[in-house]
Amino acid sequence: MIEIGKYFNQESSLNPVIFVVGARPNFIKMAPLLRAMSKQNPSVVSLLVHTGQHYDKNMNDQLFLDLDLPTPDINLNVGSGTHAAQTAEIMKKFEPVIDEFNPSCVVVVGDVNSTLACALVAVKKGIPVAHVEAGLRSFDRTMPEEINRILTDQIADRLYTTERSAQFNLLREAIPTERVIFAGNVMIDSVQYSKTSTRSAGDIFRSLGVNAELLLSDSGYGLVTLHRPSNVDDPSALEHLLKILVEVSQRLPLVLVLHPRTRSNLLRFELLHLLDSKYMVLLPAQGYLDMLGLVSSAKVVLTDSGGLQEETTALGVPCLTLRNSTERPITIDQGTNTLVGVDRGLILEGMQAIHNGQGKQGRTPELWDGHAAERIASDLTQWLCQGPSKQLSTTV
């Protein structure tokens, strides 16, 4: 039974603002936002809704602890399913929350199914939607996340971007400029907030019972994460990548942090034996702080993750992205990221450059300064107090 009264502050003219999380990247981006809202605008009540799109209890509990993220006020517990089934289930369970609280605004982050589903429910109920991390485009519509990004941006009322190229993308899609705010990257806020709390790679390895002598030698180690369906859901594609990684490990020891989806597929496709090498260490999914510690100490990161492209740029660690496109071009133009796809030649060439000391050093992009959430919280409160519904009627 929800005590609805505690979510309304009689001193505020605004109803609660609902913040939605559904998957690991959302948690990392939402934590600084909630802190900033609480600090800058204590009269505005924040309601955290977890859709349960990612539902591993141990992973969630550790992430919330690492990020100083409060326990969700509501968990919809939608679980897994096809994209259509999961999106529909989130919408069905989120609608009663909207009806009960009549929020001043719904804030969504990123590009997961929860982002689009909750934005759709809100806008159909006449509730303003703010999208954090708007305007990113890979221009690859085979990626479900790309569809989520495009549609969420089309229906959002306030769009906060992480880089200037995102605003150009939104302009091309005829989104009015007055809806778009260049605020910086809240993912980097979490990196800056947390990096002094991370353990050393040696401490992490020892706590996991890993023989770290080889990994902590002068040559160092490479960190690998894989979870994209295009890389891990097809047995031939996964086998192809694993064989390349085995070859890479002969030159630089690798630490593979296995996403639950990837571990499951390795077992299902009977491919785990390919990783039986003294030059490769397999770890389970890690909490945020330990993952940040492992990234910080790595010689290179090989990944298909969007968030790690940003984190490596912020930390100055070379990154080889195992995808053919990225929605974060600033990590290539200004950061440490290089797109190599699943091309053996490009991957080995990238590794050789890093071995020769020619890995990309990059620089910190504009407004990736650890204060993006503060800018968003300030603008969001001011915008809501001005009455977004009245503003929208003149621009839609």
C-alpha positions as CSV (number, residue, x, y, z in Angstrom):
1,M,0.0,0.0,0.0
2,I,1.5,3.3,-1.1
3,E,1.2,6.2,1.4
4,I,0.5,8.7,-1.3
5,G,0.4,11.7,1.1
6,K,4.1,11.7,1.7
7,Y,4.8,12.4,-2.0
8,F,3.1,15.8,-1.9
9,N,4.6,18.8,-0.3
10,Q,2.1,21.5,0.6
11,E,4.8,24.1,0.4
12,S,5.3,23.4,-3.3
13,S,3.0,24.3,-6.1
14,L,4.2,21.3,-8.0
15,N,3.0,17.7,-7.8
16,P,5.7,15.0,-7.5
17,V,8.2,14.7,-10.4
18,I,8.6,11.0,-11.4
19,F,12.0,9.8,-12.3
20,V,12.1,6.5,-14.2
21,V,14.9,3.8,-14.2
22,G,14.8,0.4,-15.8
23,A,18.3,-0.8,-16.6
24,R,21.9,-0.4,-15.3
25,P,22.8,2.7,-17.5
26,N,19.7,4.4,-16.2
27,F,20.8,4.0,-12.5
28,I,24.2,5.5,-13.3
29,K,22.6,8.6,-14.9
30,M,19.7,9.0,-12.5
31,A,21.8,9.0,-9.3
32,P,23.3,12.5,-9.8
33,L,20.0,13.9,-11.0
34,L,18.2,12.9,-7.8
35,R,21.0,14.3,-5.7
36,A,20.9,17.6,-7.6
37,M,17.1,17.9,-7.3
38,S,17.1,17.2,-3.6
39,K,19.9,19.7,-3.0
40,Q,18.7,22.5,-5.2
41,N,15.0,22.1,-5.0
42,P,14.1,20.4,-1.7
43,S,10.4,21.5,-1.9
44,V,10.0,19.5,-5.1
45,V,9.2,15.8,-4.2
46,S,11.0,13.3,-6.4
47,L,9.4,9.9,-6.9
48,L,11.7,7.1,-8.2
49,V,10.0,4.4,-10.2
50,H,12.0,1.3,-11.2
51,T,10.3,-0.6,-14.0
52,G,12.2,-3.8,-13.2
53,Q,13.4,-4.2,-16.8
54,H,16.7,-5.3,-15.4
55,Y,15.8,-7.4,-12.4
56,D,18.9,-9.2,-11.1
57,K,18.5,-8.5,-7.4
58,N,22.2,-8.8,-6.5
59,M,23.3,-6.5,-9.3
60,N,20.6,-3.9,-8.6
61,D,21.3,-3.9,-4.8
62,Q,25.0,-3.3,-5.3
63,L,24.4,-0.7,-8.0
64,F,22.0,1.3,-5.8
65,L,24.5,1.1,-2.9
66,D,27.5,2.1,-5.0
67,L,25.7,5.1,-6.6
68,D,24.1,6.4,-3.4
69,L,20.8,5.9,-5.2
70,P,17.7,5.7,-2.9
71,T,15.6,2.6,-2.8
72,P,12.9,3.0,-5.5
73,D,9.5,4.2,-4.3
74,I,7.8,1.9,-6.7
75,N,9.0,-1.2,-8.6
76,L,6.8,-2.4,-11.5
77,N,8.6,-5.8,-11.6
78,V,8.1,-6.2,-15.4
79,G,11.0,-8.6,-15.9
80,S,12.2,-9.8,-19.3
81,G,10.3,-10.5,-22.6
82,T,10.4,-9.6,-26.2
83,H,10.7,-5.9,-27.0
84,A,7.0,-5.6,-27.7
85,A,5.9,-7.6,-24.7
86,Q,8.2,-5.8,-22.3
87,T,7.3,-2.3,-23.6
88,A,3.6,-3.2,-23.4
89,E,3.9,-4.5,-19.8
90,I,5.8,-1.4,-18.7
91,M,3.1,0.8,-20.2
92,K,0.3,-1.2,-18.6
93,K,1.9,-1.1,-15.1
94,F,3.1,2.5,-15.4
95,E,-0.3,4.0,-16.3
96,P,-1.9,3.5,-12.8
97,V,1.1,5.2,-11.3
98,I,0.5,8.3,-13.5
99,D,-3.2,8.2,-12.6
100,E,-2.5,8.0,-8.8
101,F,0.2,10.7,-8.6
102,N,-0.7,13.0,-11.5
103,P,3.0,14.1,-11.6
104,S,4.2,17.5,-12.7
105,C,6.6,15.8,-15.0
106,V,8.1,12.4,-15.9
107,V,11.8,12.3,-16.4
108,V,13.3,9.5,-18.5
109,V,17.0,8.9,-19.3
110,G,18.8,7.1,-22.1
111,D,17.3,4.7,-24.7
112,V,16.0,1.5,-23.1
113,N,12.5,0.1,-23.5
114,S,11.5,1.7,-20.1
115,T,12.4,5.1,-21.5
116,L,10.1,5.0,-24.4
117,A,7.3,3.1,-22.7
118,C,7.0,5.5,-19.7
119,A,7.3,8.5,-22.0
120,L,4.4,7.2,-24.2
121,V,2.2,6.7,-21.2
122,A,3.0,10.1,-19.8
123,V,2.4,12.1,-23.0
124,K,-0.9,10.3,-23.7
125,K,-2.0,11.4,-20.2
126,G,-1.0,15.0,-20.9
127,I,2.0,14.9,-18.5
128,P,5.1,16.7,-19.6
129,V,8.1,14.5,-20.4
130,A,11.8,15.5,-19.9
131,H,14.4,13.3,-21.8
132,V,17.9,13.3,-20.4
133,E,20.6,12.2,-23.0
134,A,18.4,13.3,-25.9
135,G,19.5,13.6,-29.5
136,L,22.1,10.8,-29.7
137,R,22.0,8.9,-33.0
138,S,23.8,5.9,-34.4
139,F,21.8,6.1,-37.6
140,D,21.4,2.4,-37.4
141,R,17.8,1.5,-37.1
142,T,18.5,-2.2,-36.7
143,M,19.4,-1.3,-33.1
144,P,16.3,-1.2,-30.9
145,E,17.8,1.6,-28.8
146,E,17.9,3.8,-31.9
147,I,14.1,3.5,-32.3
148,N,13.6,4.2,-28.6
149,R,15.8,7.4,-28.9
150,I,14.0,8.7,-32.0
151,L,10.5,8.2,-30.7
152,T,11.2,9.5,-27.2
153,D,12.7,12.7,-28.5
154,Q,9.7,13.3,-30.8
155,I,7.3,13.2,-27.9
156,A,9.4,14.8,-25.2
157,D,8.8,18.4,-24.1
158,R,12.2,19.1,-22.6
159,L,15.3,17.6,-24.1
160,Y,18.7,17.7,-22.4
161,T,21.7,16.9,-24.6
162,T,25.2,15.7,-23.8
163,E,27.0,17.0,-26.8
164,R,26.4,19.7,-29.5
165,S,26.0,17.2,-32.3
166,A,22.9,15.9,-30.6
167,Q,21.2,19.3,-31.0
168,F,22.0,19.2,-34.7
169,N,20.3,15.8,-34.9
170,L,17.2,17.1,-33.2
171,L,17.1,20.1,-35.5
172,R,17.2,17.7,-38.5
173,E,14.2,16.0,-37.0
174,A,12.2,19.3,-36.8
175,I,12.2,19.4,-33.0
176,P,11.8,23.1,-31.9
177,T,15.1,24.6,-30.5
178,E,13.3,26.0,-27.5
179,R,12.7,22.5,-26.2
180,V,16.4,21.6,-26.4
181,I,19.0,22.4,-23.6
182,F,22.7,21.5,-23.9
183,A,23.4,20.5,-20.3
184,G,26.4,18.1,-20.4
185,N,26.7,14.4,-19.5
186,V,25.2,13.1,-16.3
187,M,27.1,9.8,-16.8
188,I,30.3,11.8,-16.2
189,D,28.8,13.3,-13.0
190,S,28.7,9.7,-11.6
191,V,32.3,9.1,-12.7
192,Q,33.5,12.2,-11.0
193,Y,31.5,11.6,-7.9
194,S,32.6,8.0,-7.5
195,K,36.2,7.7,-8.8
196,T,37.7,8.5,-5.4
197,S,35.7,5.6,-3.8
198,T,36.9,2.9,-6.1
199,R,39.2,0.1,-5.1
200,S,42.4,-0.6,-6.9
201,A,42.4,-3.3,-9.6
202,G,44.7,-5.4,-7.4
203,D,42.3,-5.3,-4.4
204,I,39.4,-6.2,-6.7
205,F,41.2,-9.2,-8.2
206,R,42.3,-10.4,-4.8
207,S,38.8,-10.2,-3.4
208,L,37.6,-12.3,-6.2
209,G,40.3,-14.9,-5.8
210,V,42.0,-14.0,-9.1
211,N,45.8,-14.5,-9.5
212,A,46.6,-11.0,-10.4
213,E,50.4,-11.3,-11.0
214,L,50.1,-11.4,-14.8
215,L,47.3,-8.8,-14.9
216,L,49.2,-6.3,-12.8
217,S,52.5,-6.7,-14.6
218,D,54.1,-3.8,-16.6
219,S,52.1,-4.8,-19.7
220,G,48.8,-4.5,-17.9
221,Y,45.5,-5.9,-19.0
222,G,42.7,-5.2,-21.4
223,L,39.1,-5.2,-20.1
224,V,36.3,-6.7,-22.2
225,T,32.5,-6.4,-22.0
226,L,30.0,-7.8,-24.5
227,H,26.2,-7.7,-24.4
228,R,24.7,-6.4,-27.6
229,P,22.3,-8.9,-29.2
230,S,24.2,-8.6,-32.6
231,N,27.4,-9.8,-30.9
232,V,26.2,-12.4,-28.4
233,D,22.8,-13.8,-29.5
234,D,24.0,-15.5,-32.7
235,P,26.4,-18.4,-32.0
236,S,28.5,-17.8,-35.1
237,A,28.9,-14.1,-34.4
238,L,29.8,-14.8,-30.8
239,E,32.3,-17.5,-31.7
240,H,33.9,-15.2,-34.3
241,L,34.5,-12.5,-31.6
242,L,35.7,-15.0,-29.0
243,K,38.4,-16.3,-31.4
244,I,39.6,-12.8,-32.0
245,L,39.7,-12.1,-28.3
246,V,41.7,-15.3,-27.7
247,E,44.2,-14.0,-30.3
248,V,44.3,-10.6,-28.7
249,S,45.0,-12.2,-25.3
250,Q,48.2,-13.7,-26.6
251,R,49.5,-10.1,-26.8
252,L,47.8,-8.6,-23.8
253,P,46.0,-10.5,-21.0
254,L,42.3,-9.9,-21.0
255,V,39.7,-9.6,-18.2
256,L,36.2,-10.5,-19.4
257,V,33.4,-9.1,-17.3
258,L,30.5,-11.3,-18.3
259,H,27.0,-9.8,-18.6
260,P,24.4,-12.3,-17.5
261,R,23.1,-12.5,-21.1
262,T,26.6,-13.3,-22.5
263,R,27.3,-15.9,-19.8
264,S,24.0,-17.6,-20.6
265,N,24.7,-17.7,-24.3
266,L,28.3,-19.0,-23.8
267,L,26.7,-22.0,-22.0
268,R,23.8,-22.4,-24.3
269,F,26.0,-22.3,-27.4
270,E,28.7,-24.5,-25.7
271,L,31.4,-21.9,-26.4
272,L,32.8,-21.4,-22.9
273,H,35.7,-23.7,-23.6
274,L,37.1,-21.2,-26.1
275,L,38.0,-18.9,-23.2
276,D,40.0,-21.5,-21.3
277,S,43.3,-19.7,-21.4
278,K,45.8,-18.6,-18.8
279,Y,45.8,-15.2,-20.6
280,M,42.0,-14.7,-20.0
281,V,40.2,-14.1,-16.7
282,L,36.4,-14.4,-16.5
283,L,34.6,-12.3,-14.0
284,P,30.9,-12.1,-13.2
285,A,29.0,-8.8,-13.6
286,Q,30.5,-6.2,-11.3
287,G,29.1,-3.4,-9.2
288,Y,29.5,0.2,-10.4
289,L,32.5,1.1,-8.2
290,D,34.5,-2.0,-8.9
291,M,33.7,-1.8,-12.6
292,L,35.0,1.8,-12.6
293,G,38.1,0.7,-10.8
294,L,38.8,-2.0,-13.4
295,V,38.2,0.4,-16.3
296,S,40.5,3.1,-14.7
297,S,43.4,0.6,-14.4
298,A,43.0,-1.0,-17.8
299,K,45.4,-0.6,-20.7
300,V,42.5,-0.7,-23.1
301,V,38.8,-1.4,-23.0
302,L,37.2,-3.6,-25.7
303,T,33.4,-3.2,-25.5
304,D,30.1,-2.9,-27.3
305,S,28.7,-0.7,-24.5
306,G,27.6,2.8,-25.1
307,G,28.3,4.0,-21.5
308,L,31.8,2.6,-21.5
309,Q,32.6,4.7,-24.5
310,E,31.8,7.8,-22.4
311,E,33.5,6.5,-19.2
312,T,36.8,5.7,-21.0
313,T,36.8,9.1,-22.6
314,A,36.3,10.7,-19.2
315,L,39.1,8.5,-17.6
316,G,41.5,8.8,-20.5
317,V,41.6,5.1,-21.2
318,P,41.8,3.9,-24.9
319,C,38.6,2.2,-26.1
320,L,38.0,-0.1,-29.0
321,T,34.3,-0.3,-29.7
322,L,33.1,-3.7,-31.1
323,R,30.3,-2.1,-33.2
324,N,30.1,-0.6,-36.6
325,S,28.4,2.6,-35.4
326,T,28.1,4.7,-32.3
327,E,25.5,7.2,-31.1
328,R,28.3,8.9,-29.2
329,P,30.5,10.4,-32.0
330,I,32.1,12.9,-29.6
331,T,34.0,9.9,-28.0
332,I,35.7,9.4,-31.4
333,D,36.1,13.0,-32.4
334,Q,37.4,14.3,-29.0
335,G,37.7,11.2,-26.8
336,T,39.6,7.9,-26.6
337,N,37.3,5.8,-28.7
338,T,37.9,4.0,-32.0
339,L,35.3,2.0,-33.9
340,V,36.6,-1.4,-35.0
341,G,33.4,-3.4,-35.4
342,V,34.1,-7.1,-35.4
343,D,36.8,-6.9,-38.0
344,R,39.8,-8.9,-36.9
345,G,42.3,-6.7,-38.8
346,L,41.0,-3.5,-37.3
347,I,40.9,-4.9,-33.8
348,L,44.5,-6.2,-34.0
349,E,45.6,-3.0,-35.6
350,G,44.0,-1.0,-32.8
351,M,45.7,-3.2,-30.2
352,Q,49.1,-2.8,-31.9
353,A,48.7,1.0,-31.8
354,I,48.0,0.9,-28.1
355,H,51.0,-1.5,-27.6
356,N,53.2,1.0,-29.4
357,G,52.0,3.8,-27.2
358,Q,49.8,5.4,-29.9
359,G,46.4,4.8,-28.3
360,K,44.1,7.8,-28.4
361,Q,44.6,10.1,-25.4
362,G,41.6,12.3,-26.1
363,R,40.4,15.3,-24.2
364,T,37.4,16.1,-21.9
365,P,34.4,17.2,-24.0
366,E,32.6,20.4,-23.4
367,L,30.4,20.4,-20.2
368,W,31.6,16.9,-19.2
369,D,32.6,18.5,-15.9
370,G,30.6,16.7,-13.3
371,H,27.9,19.4,-13.0
372,A,25.4,18.4,-15.7
373,A,22.8,17.2,-13.2
374,E,22.9,20.5,-11.4
375,R,22.2,22.4,-14.6
376,I,19.4,20.0,-15.5
377,A,17.8,20.3,-12.0
378,S,17.9,24.1,-12.1
379,D,16.4,24.3,-15.6
380,L,13.8,21.6,-15.0
381,T,12.5,23.3,-11.8
382,Q,12.4,26.7,-13.5
383,W,10.6,25.3,-16.5
384,L,8.0,23.5,-14.5
385,C,7.3,26.5,-12.3
386,Q,6.7,28.5,-15.5
387,G,4.0,26.1,-16.6
388,P,5.3,23.8,-19.4
389,S,1.7,23.0,-20.6
390,K,1.1,26.6,-21.5
391,Q,4.4,26.9,-23.2
392,L,3.7,23.8,-25.2
393,S,0.4,25.0,-26.5
394,T,2.3,27.7,-28.4
395,T,5.0,25.5,-29.9
396,V,3.3,22.2,-30.8
